[in-house]
Amino acid sequence: MQVRPGTGAQFARAAGIRSFTSRMLFQPEVNLKIGTAIFRSMLDKNGGSMEQTLAAYNAGPNRVAEWLTWNTYREPAEFIESIPFTETRDYVQAVIRNGRCTGGCMASELWGSQSWLPPAFSRRASRCEDSRSAGAKTRACPAGAA
């Protein structure tokens, strides 16, 4: 995750990291814990809206707050399509498209059953592995694993 040192220091305690140093951001376990704490905080501030949170994570929370004043969005897709930055709009669309299930499955394929994966990824990954080992012929996650 892309975490700036100042932001890492700010969220280290919430992530259960003591004696934080910016060099710790190069440790996958620490980076993921802090990045997850940042993302959770942003998700809470955005009322659980994944689309707004992803946009804020990419473009910054102040920009998203401004964009939300432009219109009343009835559907998440309306908000996504209104994002004026192509990079941010593409990022939000890609994460949502790829995250429907592949987040946990992809994490499992990339890192195996690592204890440092955030709990949500670990649970998804184990269900995906169970599905594959049970003879599933597709790489799709089982229902409920997403």
N, C-alpha and C positions, 0 to 999 in steps of 0.2 A: 504494500500500500504506500502511497506517496504521502509521507508525513514530514512536515517541516519540524526542525528541532524545537522551536518555540511552542508549537502546537503539541508536540510530543511531551514536552515538559508539563504543559498545562493538563494533559489528559492521563499522564502516567499513573497518578494516584488512583484515578477512577478505574484504571485497568489493572490495579494491584501490583504496580511496579514501584519498587522502592529504590532510592538513590539513583534516579534516572540520569543518564548522560546521553548526549546526542549520538554517540557511537553505538549505543544499544539499538538504534533504529535499523542497523544492519543485521541484527539477529532476527531471523524470521519469526520466532515465537513472540518476541517483544513487539516487533513491528505489527504483527497481526492483532495482538491484544490491544495495543494502543489504537490502531486503525479501526478496530471493531468498536471500541469505546467512543471514538469520534463519530463514527457512523451512527451508532445507537443514539447519541446525543442529538445529532442532526435529525434523525428519524422522529424522535420525540418532539423536537421543536417544529417539525412539519406535520404534526398530527398523524403520523403513521403513513404519510404519502410517500411511497417509494419513488415515484417519478420526481417529485419536488426535491426529495433528499438527494437523489442521484445528480440532479441538475446543480444543487447547492454544493455537493461534494466536488463537482467538476468546475463550475464557474464561480462559486462563492455564494454564500447565503444572502449577501446584500443584493446581488443581482437578481436572485430568485424572488426576493421580497418585492423588488421593483416590478418584475415581470407579472407577478400576481395581482398588481394594482391595475394592469392594463385591461383586464377582462374578468368576467365571472365564468370559470371553466366548469362545465357540467360533467365532462368526462376527462379522465387522465390524458387521453389521446389529444384532446384539444389543447391542453397545456403543453404537451410535448411538441406538437406542431407549431406552437407559438414561440418556442425558444429561438431567439434571434441569432444565436451562435451555432453554426453548422457543426462544429466540433462537439459542443455540448449536446445538441439534439441527437447526433449520431451516437454519442457515448451512452446517453440514456436509453435509446432504442436498442443498442447492442447489449447492454447489461441486462435489460429486461428480457430480451429475446433469448439470450444465452443462459440467463439465470432461472428460467422456469424450472429447470431440473438440473442442468449440467453443473451448477455451482458445486454441489456436493459430489456428484459423480466425477466431474473434472478434477476436483481437488484430490479425490481418491486415486484417480489414474496418475496424476502428477506426483503426488507425495506418498501414496500408500496410506496405511493406517497410522498416521503420525499423531502422537498424543498432544502436540502443540496446536493442532487445528482447532479453531473455535468450535464449541459444542454443536452448534447448528450444522456445521459442515461435517463434523465427525458422525453425527447421527445419520445425515443424508448419505454420506459415503458408505457407512456400514449397510444401510438398506439397499443401496445400489449394488454393493458387492454381493450381498445375499441374493439379490435378484439374478445377477450374472452367474453366480455359482449354482443356482437352482436350475440352470439350463436355459436361461433367457437368451434368445437369439438376437435381440436388439440391444442397443446401448441406451435405450430410454430407461428412465427410472420407473420403478413401480409406483402405482397410485399412492399418493400420500407422502412420497419421499421428497417432493419439491417443497 
